[in-house]
Amino acid sequence: MKKFLTELSGISGKILIKHFRSKLNIRFKGKTDPVTEADRNSENALKKIISRKFPNDLFICEESCPSPSRIDNDKRYWIIDPLDGTVNYTHGFGTFCVSIAVMLHGEITHGIVYNPYSKEMFYAEKGKGAYKNGKKISVSKTRTIRKSLLVTGFPYYTHKNPKNVFQLFNTFAVTAQGVRRLGSAALDLCYVADGNFEGFWEENLGPWDVAAGSLIVKEAGGNVSDFNNGNNYIFGKHIIASNPYLHKQMFNIINKKISL
């Protein structure tokens, strides 16, 4: 499976690089949520190749196969974000990636996240560790929020309802050493797994945003939960990911500041 996932991410990466910093045909799903032909071409190519090899498998993906109302645990699903960081991509900023996860019996078993611009490839298989470009990675050992660098993202509805988003951001900004916003949830999670950031939180995410990255964090020794400290972070639309020392601290801050 690792070889196949690596091939898939490489094919998608070539499509994304081909269109990067070119004249793009952009449409909007919402006021600030763009889709390009690169998204569509990448997703269509991935689905075609996977279906050829695994014709009975199902898809959960951002553009043409949204999240199903019910998961059949007897089926294998491919959870795909063909271009995570589309806003960055449309502005010629090189923080974007393709994210592919495999889910079987309701659990993520494999995940790969690839930024073809920086050539960073993150991979994990359940129970076998997490890797960046073939080298094993692990979360940081920082024990306090005060000494931590955190990362987050802002949902596309922020302009309509900014209260919760900026309330949390402001709290972490004055509590942590720093907070960054890169614009790609999948890469944010991978950078937590690699120890660059101590923790990540975000709300209103889709399964394609977090499926691969969450496995990579867990296999790198990190903790992942939803905002209720439960396990519904793939389909529950909100997520906390951190090293083991900070997870409870981050959860307590979030729990005090917002009501779900």
N, C-alpha and C positions, 0 to 999 in steps of 0.2 A: 504493500500500500504506500510506503514512503516514496518509492521510485515513481509510482503513478502520480501521487500528489505533487512531487517535485516537477514532473513533466507538465502537469496541468498548470501549475503556477507560472512556469516558464513560458508556456504558450500565451497565457493571459497577459503576462508581463510584456511580451513583445507587442501585443495589440495596444496596450496602454502607452508604451514608449513611442510607438508609431504615431499616435494621435497627440502626444504631449507637446504643448506649446505650438500647436497648429491651429488653424481656423476650425472651430468646433461648432457643430449644430447643437445648440443647447435648448432644452425645454425645461419647464419648472413643474414639479409635482405640487409645490407649495410656494409661498412667497419667497423663501430663501433656500429651497431644496432642489438643486439642479440635477438633470440627467443628461448625459451626452451620448453620442454614438459609440464612444469608447466603452461606456458602461454596457450598452446593449450588445455590442460586438463581442466583448469579453464574456458576458454571461451566456450568449448563444453558443459561442465556441465551446465553453466548458460543458454546458448541458449536452451538446451533440456528442462530444468525445466520451463523457461519462455514460450516456445512454447506450452508446455503441458497445461499451465494455460490460456494463451492468444494466441490461434493459429493464429489469424489474425494480430498480431502485427509484426512489422518489426525491423531489427537490423542495427545498425551502430557500428562496432567494429573493433579492430585493426588488428586481425590476419586473420580472415576468411570471413569478410563481410565489406570491406572498404566503405568509405563515398560514398553515391549515388550521381549521377550527378544532381538529382532533388529531393526535399523533397515534399512528398504528405501531405499537411497540414490536410487532413482528416484521416490520419493514426497515430497511436501511435508508436513511435520508442523507442527502448532501446539502449542507447549509452554506450558501455561497453569497459573498459580497464581491461582485466583479470589480468594483472600484470604491474602496473606502477612503474618504477624503476627497470627494468630488469637488467641493468648493476650492480646496487647495489646488487641485489638478487644473481646474478651469482658469485659475489665475497664474499658472506656470510655476507653482510652488511645489517642491519635490517631496513633500510628506504625504504620500498616498500609497495604497497597496491593494493587492487582491487577498481575500481571506476565504479559505475553504476548510470546512469541518465535516467529519463523518459522524453520524449519530446512529447507534444501533441499540435496540432495547431501551430507548429513552436516555441513553448516556452518550456523551461525546467520547469517541474512541481515538480519533486522530484529528490533528489540526495543523494547518500551515498558513503562514502569513508572509507575503513576499512584497517588498518594495523594489520594483525593477529599476528605479532611479538611483537609489543608494546601494542596490544589490544586497540588501539585508534579507535573509531568509530565516524565519523562525519556524521550528517544527516540534511537535510533541506527539507521542503515542501514549495512551493511558498505561501507567505503570512502568514506563521506560525512560522518564526524564524529558527535559526540554533542551533544545539545541538552537544555536544561532550559527548559521553557515558551518554546520558540522561540529561545533564546539559546545560542550555542555555548559548550560547557564544556570544561575540560581538567583533568587531574590536577595535583596540587601539584608544586612543585619542591624540596621538602625532601629533603636528601641523606643524613641520618643518622637512625637509629632513635631516638637520644636526644632529638631535637627533633621527634619525630613523635607524632601522635595516631592511635591505631589503633582498630579496631572489630572485634568478634567476636560469635559466638553460641554458645550451649551446646546440644548435641543433646538430644533428648528422653530418651535413655537415660542421661543424666549421673548420675542417682541410682543407677543400677546399676553403672556403671563410670566413676567420676569421675577416675581417675588421669591419663590422657593429657590430658583437657580442662583440668583445673586446673593441671597441670604446665606446660602451654604458657601458660595465662593468667598464672600467677605469674611466669614468665620474662619475658614481654613487659611485664607490669605494672611490673617493676623495671628494665627496659631502655629502654622508651619514655618519652616525656613523660607519656603517659596512655593508658588503654584504656577504651573504652566498649562497652556492650552495649545495643542498641536493640530487638532482638526481631524484626527483619525483614531477612533476608539480601538480598533484592532491593533494599531501600532502602540497606542498608549499602554495597552495590556502587555504587549511584548516587552516594552521598555521597563515595566514593573518586573516582569519575569527576569530581565537581564540586570536588574539592580540599579538601573539609571534613575528610576523613580521609586519611592517607597510605597506609594499608594495611588489609587485611581478611584474616582467615583463619577457616575453619570446617570441621568435618567432619560426616559423616553427613547431607549435603544431597541433595535430589532434583533432577533436571534442571529442574523447574518453579521451584525456588528461585533458580537461578543463570543460566539460559539468556539471558534478556533483559539482566540486569544485567552479565553478563560481557562481552557485546558492547558495551554502553554504556561500560564501563571501557576496553576496547581502543580504541574509536573516540575516546575522550577522551585517548588517548596513554599509557594504562597497560599494565602487563603482567599476564597471568593465566596460572596454571598449576595443576596438581594438586600434591599434597605430594611427588611424585616429580620435580617440575620438568618434567613432561610436559604433554600437551594433553588428558588425559582428565578434565577438570574438570566437564564437563556430566553425564556418567554415572558418574564415578568416586567420587562422594560426598565429596570433599574439595577445597578450593580455597584458593589464595593470590591476592590481587589487590592491586596497589599501583602507585605511580608507578615509573618505570623505575629510579630510583636505589636503591630499597629492596628490590626483589624478591629479589635474591640474598641480602641480609642476612636477610630474613625466612625464606627457604628454608633457609639454613644453620642458623638457630636451631631451626626445626621439625624438620629432619633429624637434629639432634643429640638432640632431646628425646623423640621418639616413634619407635616401630617399627610399620610398617603390616603 
